[in-house]
Structures are given as structure tokens and as C-alpha cells.
Amino acid sequence: MKSIAILQPYVPHYRNEFFESLEKNLRRMDIFVYNTLEMAKKNGFNVSDKEIGYLPNISVKGILIYNPFYLTKTQYEGLVLPLHFAHITTWILLFTKRIHKKKLVLWGQGISVKRYLKEEKQPDWKLKLMINMADGVLFYTEKEKKMWNDRFPNKMMVALNNTLSGVKSIVDYKFPGLKDELKRKYGIKEEIIFIFCARFESIYRRIDLLLNTIHRLDSDKFGFIIIGNGKNKPDFSLYPNVYDYGAVYDTEKKHELFTMADAYYQPSWMGLSIVEAMAYGKAVLTFQRSEETKQGVEYAYIKSGENGLLFSDMEDCITQIERLSIEEMSRLGSNAREFVKKFLTIDKMVNNALMVINSL
């Protein structure tokens, strides 16, 4: 059993179950954040109500200096810090390990999502130096872990297989009635329904591709359910086959909206929404990672033709969608749910984290 302190920018609600389960396996676990609650909410995050500590800090253009003295208290055997090369204090803690005598675990993606194609060939040298000095590393997915493991074969590192709170309840959910009953309840008439569930904040969402798809597909056959708000959200009221529900915090309503959908469609900038969609048993449809359509590390969970579909361009997108049958989407969705059940549970994520923490 270990005593650790974990530093995060904030604690979003989808991390609650992970931290609660992890804490049960440790002698002591304290969580600190360097972003204020107000800042997290301003950026559109539904934050946790867990008891956390705030570290005073100075942040200028992404460069962060935080107060390390709360973390270097004698009761902590180890520190879990963000794997972020712009965190000056983290560098100081790495260089002074012999003085403060804390084991340091770095936790992060291990690659820039915006520069993914470049860095998967030539990893960032600054991250390389940080990983080299760390005692262990927690990556989000297996692909990035393998990339760094090839360079540091003797370094203690794991892939957490990033997932979200409540994933088991989503996997186990089954609507007691028929899908057609729900479609009548919500006034949805199209034969095939896609669902989109994400914030409309980042330009990398490529909402233009979403709108182009809506324009190109037969509006009498294909319908779209939209969940999410944000500054870049378009006016979906212009489209009779688009059903916009804004931000949805009612769990039962969200269950019903996902139940009506035949597949999940988000053109770009996908992250944990992949896990949520797969847990609901929905095939994930998106564009291939490229300079134009950037994707989060969870993109690696999608296996085209097995639990989702990847499109090379808009013509390919329209062609594949128009050929898709409801039966094929059901097959892909079933495989997606099985993938979550096998690899993306909170228990597995906690056990993976403990492999590194307990090795300190």
C-alpha cells in the first residue's frame, strides 16, 4: 500500500469512479489541482465534487509554475504528475529527486494530439527527457505506451486504457421497450439515426464536415441526434432531420437518446466520446486521423470494419454510410460494446495504474 499525491489540472466528473476505486487500494491518496473550479466550468467541464486541494500557481501562455511544497510533504511516498513539458515545477522535482526522495510517476498522453502524425515518427525530445528521469509512466492507451516502451524498454510504464465513470452501467443498460416506441415519443421519423455527443468548443471538431454530411445524405432516410452546447455550435433548427437536445445531464434521457441511435458519428477531435458510444453498443463513425482531421489518443480503440468505420474523405464518408445497413451497424455496435467490456472497465484502469504505483 502506498501514500501518494496526484496533481491534475482539474477533476472532471468522468474521473470520479477511477479516483474513488484507486483510493481504496492505497494507504493514502490526496488530489491537488492547479486550475480553479471557475476556470474548469468556464471551459465547459462538468467537474467533480470530490474533496481536492488547490495548488497556488503562476501560468503564462501555457507555461506553469506551481507550489511544490504541498507535494513534498514527508507522508507521500510518491507523486503522480502530469506528463507536460511546459510545467516548470515538474522539471524541478525531476531534477531534485535525490533531495526530496519522492518517487515520481508521470501521467499523460505521451504525444501531442495536434502534432500526432509528426510525433509518432519523431517523439518530442522534451517528453523523452522527462520520461527518462521519471520512475514510472502512465499512458492513456496502448499505442503510445508501445511507442515509448520501444525507446525505454526497461522503464516501468503501463497503458491505463482510458475510460470513464459509470461505463459499466452504460454497458449494462437495456431499454425495456422497443426503439420505435422511443422514436414516437421524441417525434423522430427517419429510418437511420446517427448521434453526436460533444461540446462545440474546439475548431478541431470539424463541424463543417458534420454539416456537409447532413446536407449530402437523404434527409428522409437519415436523421441526426445532437447532444452538446458551445460557442461554435451551428443553428441546427435549419434542418428538419436534426434533433438538437443541447447539453443533457438527465441520465435516463441520455440513455433513451443513445438507444434510438443506430451509430455514433463525430467527424473529428474524438476522445472519451468513443468509449461512451461503444459502451452504448454504437458503432463509431469518424474520419481517419490526418492534418485536417485530428483525433485524440482514444482513436486507437476504433477498428474499422470491426467496431466502427473510418473515412478517408467526404466522398468516402457518404459512400460508406449510404451502403450501411441497420444489420451491419448492429454488428459493429455489438463488437464495440464487447470491446469496452473486455478492455475499458474502471477496474482494469485502476489495476493498470496500480502496477506502476505499487512498483515504486
Backbone hydrogen bonds in HBPLUS format (Angstrom, degrees):
<---DONOR---> <-ACCEPTOR-->    atom                        ^
c    i                          cat <-CA-CA->   ^        H-A-AA   ^      H-
h    n   atom  resd res      DA  || num        DHA   H-A  angle D-A-AA Bond
n    s   type  num  typ     dist DA aas  dist angle  dist       angle   num
A0027-ARG N   A0002-LYS O   2.88 MM  25  5.36 130.2  2.13 129.9 143.0     1
A0028-ARG N   A0002-LYS O   3.30 MM  26  6.67 160.7  2.34 139.9 138.3     2
A0077-GLU N   A0003-SER O   2.70 MM  74  5.41 150.2  1.79 143.4 152.3     3
A0078-GLY N   A0003-SER O   3.30 MM  75  6.67 154.4  2.37 150.0 154.5     4
A0004-ILE N   A0028-ARG O   2.92 MM  24  6.21 158.4  1.97 148.7 148.1     5
A0030-ASP N   A0004-ILE O   3.13 MM  26  6.63 155.9  2.19 148.8 155.5     6
A0005-ALA N   A0078-GLY O   3.15 MM  73  6.68 147.2  2.26 147.7 156.8     7
A0080-VAL N   A0005-ALA O   2.87 MM  75  6.27 160.7  1.91 158.5 163.5     8
A0006-ILE N   A0030-ASP O   2.84 MM  24  6.25 160.1  1.88 161.8 168.7     9
A0032-PHE N   A0006-ILE O   2.78 MM  26  6.09 164.3  1.80 169.8 172.6    10
A0007-LEU N   A0080-VAL O   2.91 MM  73  6.24 168.0  1.92 172.6 172.0    11
A0008-GLN N   A0032-PHE O   2.90 MM  24  6.29 154.6  1.97 152.7 160.4    12
A0034-TYR N   A0008-GLN O   3.21 MM  26  6.79 133.3  2.44 143.7 156.3    13
A0035-ASN N   A0009-PRO O   2.93 MM  26  5.27 135.5  2.13 146.2 148.7    14
A0048-SER N   A0011-VAL O   2.72 MM  37  5.60 168.1  1.73 163.1 161.7    15
A0015-ARG N   A0012-PRO O   3.00 MM   3  5.69 165.4  2.02 123.4 126.7    16
A0013-HIS N   A0046-ASN O   2.91 MM  33  5.96 164.1  1.93 158.3 154.0    17
A0016-ASN N   A0013-HIS O   3.19 MM   3  5.44 161.5  2.23 110.1 115.6    18
A0165-SER N   A0014-TYR O   2.91 MM 151  4.69 144.5  2.04 117.0 126.8    19
A0019-PHE N   A0015-ARG O   3.06 MM   4  6.31 169.5  2.08 167.6 169.5    20
A0020-GLU N   A0016-ASN O   2.91 MM   4  6.10 164.1  1.93 159.8 165.0    21
A0021-SER N   A0017-GLU O   2.98 MM   4  6.03 159.7  2.03 145.2 150.4    22
A0022-LEU N   A0018-PHE O   2.88 MM   4  6.02 155.7  1.94 148.7 156.3    23
A0023-GLU N   A0019-PHE O   2.93 MM   4  5.99 159.8  1.97 147.1 152.0    24
A0025-ASN N   A0022-LEU O   3.01 MM   3  5.48 151.7  2.09 111.9 120.5    25
A0026-LEU N   A0023-GLU O   3.15 MM   3  5.27 168.0  2.17 111.4 113.3    26
A0053-GLY N   A0031-ILE O   2.88 MM  22  6.25 163.8  1.91 149.9 155.4    27
A0033-VAL N   A0053-GLY O   2.78 MM  20  6.28 147.1  1.88 159.2 170.3    28
A0055-LEU N   A0033-VAL O   2.86 MM  22  6.02 170.0  1.87 165.8 167.8    29
A0040-ALA N   A0036-THR O   3.08 MM   4  6.40 159.8  2.12 152.8 157.7    30
A0041-LYS N   A0037-LEU O   3.04 MM   4  6.27 163.4  2.07 150.8 155.0    31
A0042-LYS N   A0038-GLU O   2.92 MM   4  6.04 150.5  2.00 141.9 150.7    32
A0043-ASN N   A0039-MET O   3.07 MM   4  6.30 142.0  2.22 142.5 151.5    33
A0045-PHE N   A0040-ALA O   3.11 MM   5  5.61 163.3  2.14 150.8 146.8    34
A0044-GLY N   A0041-LYS O   2.97 MM   3  5.10 158.0  2.02 107.0 111.5    35
A0067-ASN N   A0056-PRO O   2.94 MM  11  5.70 151.5  2.02 175.1 174.2    36
A0058-ILE N   A0065-ILE O   2.79 MM   7  5.24 155.8  1.85 149.7 157.9    37
A0065-ILE N   A0058-ILE O   2.89 MM   7  5.24 157.5  1.94 154.9 161.9    38
A0060-VAL N   A0063-ILE O   2.95 MM   3  5.24 155.9  2.00 147.6 152.7    39
A0063-ILE N   A0060-VAL O   2.99 MM   3  5.24 163.0  2.01 120.2 120.8    40
A0064-LEU N   A0086-ALA O   2.94 MM  22  6.23 163.0  1.96 147.7 152.9    41
A0088-ILE N   A0064-LEU O   2.84 MM  24  5.97 133.6  2.05 153.9 168.4    42
A0071-LEU N   A0068-PRO O   2.98 MM   3  5.37 129.8  2.24 106.2 119.7    43
A0072-THR N   A0068-PRO O   3.14 MM   4  6.40 134.3  2.36 147.3 160.5    44
A0076-TYR N   A0073-LYS O   3.35 MM   3  6.17 165.2  2.37 122.2 125.6    45
A0103-LYS N   A0077-GLU O   3.10 MM  26  6.41 174.0  2.10 149.4 148.5    46
A0079-LEU N   A0103-LYS O   2.83 MM  24  6.27 154.8  1.89 166.2 174.9    47
A0105-VAL N   A0079-LEU O   2.80 MM  26  6.07 172.0  1.81 170.5 172.2    48
A0081-LEU N   A0105-VAL O   2.79 MM  24  6.22 154.4  1.85 167.5 171.6    49
A0107-TRP N   A0081-LEU O   2.81 MM  26  6.00 150.9  1.89 153.8 160.0    50
A0084-HIS N   A0082-PRO O   3.00 MM   2  5.52 120.1  2.37 108.1  91.5    51
A0083-LEU N   A0107-TRP O   2.90 MM  24  5.13 154.4  1.97 121.5 119.9    52
A0087-HIS N   A0084-HIS O   3.23 MM   3  5.82 163.4  2.26 121.7 122.8    53
A0090-THR N   A0087-HIS O   3.16 MM   3  5.47 125.7  2.47 103.1 116.2    54
A0091-TRP N   A0087-HIS O   3.37 MM   4  6.83 153.7  2.45 149.1 155.8    55
A0092-ILE N   A0088-ILE O   3.12 MM   4  6.52 155.8  2.18 148.0 154.7    56
A0093-LEU N   A0089-THR O   2.89 MM   4  6.20 161.3  1.93 153.5 157.8    57
A0094-LEU N   A0090-THR O   2.91 MM   4  6.15 149.2  2.01 146.8 155.5    58
A0095-PHE N   A0091-TRP O   2.94 MM   4  6.20 158.1  1.99 153.2 158.6    59
A0096-THR N   A0092-ILE O   2.98 MM   4  6.11 128.4  2.26 142.6 156.3    60
A0099-ILE N   A0096-THR O   2.91 MM   3  5.33 142.3  2.05 110.1 121.5    61
A0100-HIS N   A0096-THR O   3.13 MM   4  6.51 163.0  2.16 166.6 168.5    62
A0101-LYS N   A0097-LYS O   2.75 MM   4  5.20 138.5  1.92 136.1 146.6    63
A0135-ASP N   A0104-LEU O   2.83 MM  31  5.37 151.8  1.91 152.9 161.7    64
A0106-LEU N   A0136-GLY O   3.00 MM  30  6.47 157.2  2.05 151.2 150.2    65
A0138-LEU N   A0106-LEU O   2.74 MM  32  6.16 161.2  1.78 158.8 164.6    66
A0108-GLY N   A0138-LEU O   2.97 MM  30  6.42 158.6  2.02 170.2 176.9    67
A0118-LYS N   A0115-ARG O   3.18 MM   3  5.59 125.1  2.50 108.2 121.3    68
A0119-GLU N   A0115-ARG O   2.95 MM   4  6.10 170.5  1.95 163.6 166.8    69
A0120-GLU N   A0116-TYR O   2.86 MM   4  5.89 146.4  1.98 159.8 164.8    70
A0121-LYS N   A0118-LYS O   3.24 MM   3  5.66 145.5  2.37 105.2 114.5    71
A0122-GLN N   A0118-LYS O   3.00 MM   4  6.21 157.9  2.05 145.7 152.9    72
A0128-LYS N   A0124-ASP O   3.02 MM   4  6.29 153.6  2.09 147.0 155.4    73
A0129-LEU N   A0125-TRP O   2.99 MM   4  6.23 150.8  2.07 142.8 148.7    74
A0130-MET N   A0126-LYS O   3.09 MM   4  6.35 161.0  2.12 147.2 152.2    75
A0131-ILE N   A0127-LEU O   2.88 MM   4  6.06 169.5  1.89 157.1 159.5    76
A0132-ASN N   A0128-LYS O   3.01 MM   4  6.10 151.8  2.09 140.8 148.9    77
A0133-MET N   A0129-LEU O   3.18 MM   4  6.43 145.1  2.31 144.1 151.9    78
A0133-MET N   A0130-MET O   3.15 MM   3  5.32 125.4  2.46  98.1 111.3    79
A0134-ALA N   A0130-MET O   3.04 MM   4  6.23 134.6  2.25 145.5 158.4    80
A0137-VAL N   A0156-MET O   2.98 MM  19  6.54 142.8  2.12 144.2 155.3    81
A0158-VAL N   A0137-VAL O   3.13 MM  21  6.66 149.7  2.22 158.1 166.2    82
A0139-PHE N   A0158-VAL O   2.93 MM  19  6.17 176.3  1.93 168.9 168.5    83
A0160-LEU N   A0139-PHE O   2.78 MM  21  6.03 174.6  1.78 157.1 157.4    84
A0161-ASN N   A0140-TYR O   2.92 MM  21  5.56 129.2  2.19 131.3 145.4    85
A0162-ASN N   A0140-TYR O   2.99 MM  22  5.10 153.1  2.07 143.0 149.5    86
A0145-LYS N   A0141-THR O   3.28 MM   4  6.49 158.5  2.33 147.4 153.8    87
A0146-LYS N   A0142-GLU O   2.88 MM   4  6.04 159.1  1.92 153.9 158.3    88
A0147-MET N   A0143-LYS O   3.10 MM   4  6.33 154.3  2.17 141.4 148.6    89
A0148-TRP N   A0144-GLU O   3.12 MM   4  6.40 158.7  2.16 150.1 153.5    90
A0149-ASN N   A0145-LYS O   2.77 MM   4  5.87 150.3  1.86 147.7 157.7    91
A0150-ASP N   A0146-LYS O   3.00 MM   4  6.07 147.6  2.10 147.6 152.6    92
A0151-ARG N   A0148-TRP O   2.99 MM   3  5.13 134.7  2.20  98.7 111.5    93
A0152-PHE N   A0148-TRP O   2.81 MM   4  6.09 142.9  1.95 148.4 160.5    94
A0155-LYS N   A0152-PHE O   3.09 MM   3  5.42 167.5  2.11 117.4 121.3    95
A0170-ILE N   A0166-GLY O   3.20 MM   4  6.51 148.2  2.30 149.3 158.2    96
A0171-VAL N   A0167-VAL O   2.97 MM   4  6.23 162.5  2.00 150.2 154.7    97
A0172-ASP N   A0168-LYS O   2.91 MM   4  6.11 155.6  1.97 148.8 155.6    98
A0173-TYR N   A0169-SER O   3.08 MM   4  5.99 117.9  2.48 129.5 142.8    99
A0173-TYR N   A0170-ILE O   3.17 MM   3  5.15 145.6  2.30  97.9 107.9   100
A0181-GLU N   A0178-LEU O   3.06 MM   3  5.35 132.8  2.29 102.7 114.9   101
A0182-LEU N   A0179-LYS O   3.04 MM   3  5.25 117.6  2.45 100.3 114.8   102
A0183-LYS N   A0179-LYS O   3.01 MM   4  6.38 157.4  2.06 152.7 159.5   103
A0184-ARG N   A0180-ASP O   3.01 MM   4  6.21 152.1  2.09 143.8 150.3   104
A0185-LYS N   A0181-GLU O   3.01 MM   4  6.25 153.1  2.08 142.0 149.9   105
A0186-TYR N   A0182-LEU O   2.96 MM   4  6.24 153.6  2.03 154.8 160.4   106
A0187-GLY N   A0183-LYS O   2.91 MM   4  5.78 108.8  2.43 131.7 147.7   107
A0188-ILE N   A0183-LYS O   2.78 MM   5  4.83 153.1  1.85 146.4 149.8   108
A0187-GLY N   A0184-ARG O   3.25 MM   3  4.94 151.1  2.34  93.6 102.1   109
A0192-ILE N   A0221-LYS O   2.97 MM  29  6.16 177.7  1.97 171.4 172.0   110
A0223-GLY N   A0192-ILE O   2.80 MM  31  6.18 161.3  1.83 159.8 165.6   111
A0262-ASP N   A0193-ILE O   2.68 MM  69  5.38 170.5  1.69 149.5 152.5   112
A0194-PHE N   A0223-GLY O   2.90 MM  29  6.29 163.0  1.93 152.2 154.0   113
A0225-ILE N   A0194-PHE O   2.76 MM  31  6.18 162.1  1.79 158.8 164.9   114
A0195-ILE N   A0263-ALA O   3.05 MM  68  6.52 147.1  2.16 148.8 159.0   115
A0265-TYR N   A0195-ILE O   2.98 MM  70  5.96 161.8  2.01 146.6 152.2   116
A0196-PHE N   A0225-ILE O   2.86 MM  29  6.21 152.3  1.93 161.5 170.4   117
A0227-ILE N   A0196-PHE O   2.79 MM  31  6.05 152.8  1.87 157.5 166.3   118
A0198-ALA N   A0227-ILE O   3.12 MM  29  6.52 143.1  2.26 166.4 159.9   119
A0200-PHE N   A0229-ASN O   2.85 MM  29  5.60 167.4  1.86 127.9 132.2   120
A0232-ASN N   A0200-PHE O   2.82 MM  32  5.16 161.6  1.86 169.1 163.2   121
A0205-ARG N   A0202-SER O   3.26 MM   3  5.80 168.1  2.28 112.1 114.6   122
A0206-ARG N   A0203-ILE O   3.35 MM   3  6.13 169.2  2.36 117.4 120.3   123
A0209-LEU N   A0206-ARG O   3.00 MM   3  5.59 139.9  2.17 111.0 120.2   124
A0211-LEU N   A0207-ILE O   2.91 MM   4  6.22 164.0  1.94 156.7 159.7   125
A0212-ASN N   A0208-ASP O   2.90 MM   4  6.01 151.8  1.98 138.9 147.5   126
A0213-THR N   A0209-LEU O   2.95 MM   4  6.10 152.7  2.03 141.9 148.6   127
A0214-ILE N   A0210-LEU O   3.04 MM   4  6.36 157.8  2.09 148.3 154.2   128
A0215-HIS N   A0211-LEU O   2.92 MM   4  6.18 156.4  1.98 148.7 155.1   129
A0216-ARG N   A0212-ASN O   2.91 MM   4  6.08 155.3  1.97 147.1 153.8   130
A0217-LEU N   A0213-THR O   3.05 MM   4  6.09 157.4  2.10 155.3 158.5   131
A0221-LYS N   A0218-ASP O   3.10 MM   3  5.47 144.7  2.23 106.5 116.3   132
A0222-PHE N   A0218-ASP O   2.90 MM   4  5.98 170.0  1.91 167.3 170.4   133
A0224-PHE N   A0241-ASN O   2.88 MM  17  6.35 154.3  1.94 158.2 165.0   134
A0243-TYR N   A0224-PHE O   2.73 MM  19  6.10 166.5  1.75 168.5 173.1   135
A0226-ILE N   A0243-TYR O   2.87 MM  17  6.02 168.1  1.89 148.5 148.1   136
A0245-TYR N   A0226-ILE O   2.88 MM  19  6.02 177.9  1.88 165.8 166.3   137
A0228-GLY N   A0246-GLY O   2.68 MM  18  4.67 154.6  1.74 104.2 111.1   138
A0233-LYS N   A0230-GLY O   3.17 MM   3  5.47 159.3  2.22 119.2 118.7   139
A0239-TYR N   A0236-PHE O   3.07 MM   3  5.73 170.3  2.08 120.2 123.3   140
A0242-VAL N   A0239-TYR O   3.20 MM   3  5.45 161.0  2.24 116.3 116.1   141
A0254-LYS N   A0250-ASP O   3.00 MM   4  6.29 158.0  2.05 155.1 161.9   142
A0255-HIS N   A0251-THR O   2.91 MM   4  6.19 156.5  1.96 151.9 158.4   143
A0256-GLU N   A0252-GLU O   3.04 MM   4  6.32 156.8  2.10 146.8 152.4   144
A0257-LEU N   A0253-LYS O   2.93 MM   4  6.23 157.5  1.98 151.3 157.4   145
A0258-PHE N   A0254-LYS O   3.02 MM   4  6.22 165.3  2.05 154.5 157.6   146
A0259-THR N   A0255-HIS O   2.92 MM   4  6.06 147.5  2.02 143.0 153.1   147
A0260-MET N   A0256-GLU O   3.11 MM   4  6.37 150.9  2.20 148.1 153.4   148
A0261-ALA N   A0258-PHE O   3.16 MM   3  5.23 134.3  2.38  97.6 109.8   149
A0264-TYR N   A0283-ALA O   2.79 MM  19  5.94 173.7  1.80 173.5 175.7   150
A0285-LEU N   A0264-TYR O   2.77 MM  21  5.94 160.4  1.80 160.4 167.3   151
A0266-GLN N   A0285-LEU O   3.15 MM  19  6.52 160.3  2.19 174.9 177.0   152
A0287-PHE N   A0267-PRO O   3.19 MM  20  5.33 160.6  2.23 127.8 130.7   153
A0269-TRP N   A0294-LYS O   2.61 MM  25  5.38 156.0  1.67 168.1 166.2   154
A0296-GLY N   A0270-MET O   2.75 MM  26  5.38 142.3  1.89 146.8 158.1   155
A0274-ILE N   A0271-GLY O   3.13 MM   3  5.97 163.7  2.16 121.2 125.3   156
A0275-VAL N   A0272-LEU O   3.01 MM   3  5.18 119.3  2.39 100.2 114.0   157
A0276-GLU N   A0272-LEU O   3.16 MM   4  6.57 163.1  2.19 155.1 158.4   158
A0277-ALA N   A0273-SER O   2.99 MM   4  6.08 167.6  2.01 145.5 149.1   159
A0278-MET N   A0274-ILE O   2.96 MM   4  6.10 165.9  1.98 150.4 154.7   160
A0279-ALA N   A0275-VAL O   2.86 MM   4  6.00 155.1  1.92 149.8 157.1   161
A0280-TYR N   A0276-GLU O   3.14 MM   4  6.43 142.6  2.29 143.9 153.1   162
A0280-TYR N   A0277-ALA O   3.14 MM   3  5.21 126.6  2.44  96.2 109.7   163
A0282-LYS N   A0277-ALA O   3.03 MM   5  5.38 154.3  2.10 141.4 144.2   164
A0281-GLY N   A0278-MET O   2.83 MM   3  4.95 153.9  1.90 105.6 113.4   165
A0284-VAL N   A0307-ASN O   3.35 MM  23  6.82 156.5  2.41 133.2 136.2   166
A0309-LEU N   A0284-VAL O   2.95 MM  25  6.39 150.6  2.04 141.2 147.2   167
A0286-THR N   A0309-LEU O   3.14 MM  23  6.56 159.0  2.19 158.9 164.5   168
A0311-PHE N   A0286-THR O   2.90 MM  25  6.24 145.3  2.02 138.6 149.6   169
A0288-GLN N   A0311-PHE O   2.83 MM  23  5.63 164.8  1.86 151.7 148.9   170
A0290-SER N   A0293-THR O   2.93 MM   3  5.02 155.3  2.00 127.3 132.9   171
A0299-TYR N   A0296-GLY O   3.12 MM   3  5.71 162.6  2.15 115.5 120.8   172
A0300-ALA N   A0297-VAL O   3.22 MM   3  6.21 172.5  2.23 124.5 125.6   173
A0301-TYR N   A0298-GLU O   2.89 MM   3  5.64 166.5  1.91 122.7 127.2   174
A0302-ILE N   A0299-TYR O   3.04 MM   3  5.75 159.7  2.08 120.0 125.5   175
A0306-GLU N   A0303-LYS O   2.82 MM   3  5.31 157.5  1.87 138.0 141.1   176
A0307-ASN N   A0303-LYS O   2.99 MM   4  5.60 162.6  2.02 150.4 155.3   177
A0305-GLY N   A0308-GLY O   2.69 MM   3  5.75 160.4  1.72 166.6 163.6   178
A0317-CYS N   A0313-ASP O   2.90 MM   4  6.16 152.0  1.98 148.8 157.8   179
A0318-ILE N   A0314-MET O   2.95 MM   4  6.22 167.7  1.96 158.6 158.5   180
A0319-THR N   A0315-GLU O   3.00 MM   4  6.12 163.6  2.02 147.3 152.6   181
A0320-GLN N   A0316-ASP O   2.94 MM   4  6.02 169.2  1.95 151.6 154.5   182
A0321-ILE N   A0317-CYS O   3.00 MM   4  6.13 164.7  2.03 152.2 157.0   183
A0322-GLU N   A0318-ILE O   2.96 MM   4  6.03 164.0  1.99 149.9 154.4   184
A0323-ARG N   A0319-THR O   3.21 MM   4  6.36 134.6  2.43 138.6 149.7   185
A0323-ARG N   A0320-GLN O   3.23 MM   3  5.21 132.6  2.47  93.8 106.4   186
A0324-LEU N   A0321-ILE O   3.07 MM   3  5.12 145.1  2.19 100.5 111.0   187
A0329-MET N   A0325-SER O   3.08 MM   4  6.40 159.6  2.13 150.2 155.5   188
A0330-SER N   A0326-ILE O   2.93 MM   4  6.14 147.9  2.04 143.4 152.5   189
A0331-ARG N   A0327-GLU O   3.00 MM   4  6.31 149.9  2.10 142.7 150.4   190
A0332-LEU N   A0328-GLU O   2.97 MM   4  6.24 168.5  1.98 154.9 157.2   191
A0333-GLY N   A0329-MET O   2.86 MM   4  5.95 154.7  1.92 142.8 150.5   192
A0334-SER N   A0330-SER O   2.92 MM   4  6.10 152.9  2.00 145.5 152.0   193
A0335-ASN N   A0331-ARG O   3.11 MM   4  6.39 159.1  2.15 150.4 155.5   194
A0336-ALA N   A0332-LEU O   2.96 MM   4  6.21 146.2  2.07 141.8 151.9   195
A0337-ARG N   A0333-GLY O   3.02 MM   4  6.32 159.5  2.06 151.8 155.2   196
A0338-GLU N   A0334-SER O   3.08 MM   4  6.33 158.2  2.13 146.4 152.5   197
A0339-PHE N   A0335-ASN O   2.95 MM   4  6.17 146.3  2.07 143.7 152.7   198
A0340-VAL N   A0336-ALA O   3.16 MM   4  6.53 154.3  2.23 148.8 154.6   199
A0341-LYS N   A0337-ARG O   3.00 MM   4  6.31 164.8  2.03 152.4 156.5   200
A0342-LYS N   A0338-GLU O   2.97 MM   4  6.09 144.9  2.09 142.7 151.7   201
A0343-PHE N   A0339-PHE O   2.90 MM   4  5.95 160.2  1.94 152.0 157.0   202
A0344-LEU N   A0340-VAL O   2.85 MM   4  4.59 145.3  1.97 123.3 133.8   203
A0349-MET N   A0345-THR O   3.13 MM   4  6.44 156.2  2.18 145.5 152.4   204
A0350-VAL N   A0346-ILE O   2.85 MM   4  6.10 161.4  1.88 159.2 163.5   205
A0351-ASN N   A0347-ASP O   2.93 MM   4  6.10 165.7  1.95 148.8 153.1   206
A0352-ASN N   A0348-LYS O   2.92 MM   4  6.05 153.1  2.00 145.1 152.2   207
A0353-ALA N   A0349-MET O   3.06 MM   4  6.31 156.2  2.12 143.7 149.8   208
A0354-LEU N   A0350-VAL O   2.93 MM   4  6.21 157.9  1.98 154.0 160.3   209
A0355-MET N   A0351-ASN O   3.15 MM   4  6.36 135.7  2.36 138.9 149.1   210
A0355-MET N   A0352-ASN O   3.25 MM   3  5.28 133.0  2.49  94.9 107.0   211
A0356-VAL N   A0353-ALA O   3.17 MM   3  5.72 134.2  2.39 109.3 118.7   212
A0357-ILE N   A0353-ALA O   3.07 MM   4  6.35 175.5  2.08 154.8 155.7   213
A0358-ASN N   A0354-LEU O   2.81 MM   4  5.46 164.5  1.83 140.4 145.9   214
A0359-SER N   A0356-VAL O   3.07 MM   3  5.17 144.5  2.20 100.8 111.7   215
A0360-LEU N   A0357-ILE O   3.27 MM   3  5.68 165.2  2.29 110.2 114.7   216
